């Protein structure tokens, strides 16, 4: 515990009994335990908040990298050319459907 050996713990216990006396020692031990429990709780909460903040900043940087990559990948002339090709294909499809409808009506 805290890098202390058994001998050191016994020395602290003897000094505590001498200074506090056997009447006040149990109360002092309870207060000390509560203090360490509160410190541990606050450290855990701080660590959790810090980890969440780190995670959020990592997510934000990943999102920005993804946005930059998409921006570089999509260039306007390519998009316009693809749009034009899709319109032409749709126009061809519409023409084919009309021809097929006319053939069905004639038959």
Secondary structure, 3 states (H helix, E strand, C coil): CCCCCHHHHHHHHHHHHHHHHHHHHHHHHHHHHHHHHHHHHHHHHHHHHHHHHHHHHHHHHHHHHHHHHHHHHCCHHHHHHHHHHHHHHHHHHHHHHHHHHHHHHHC
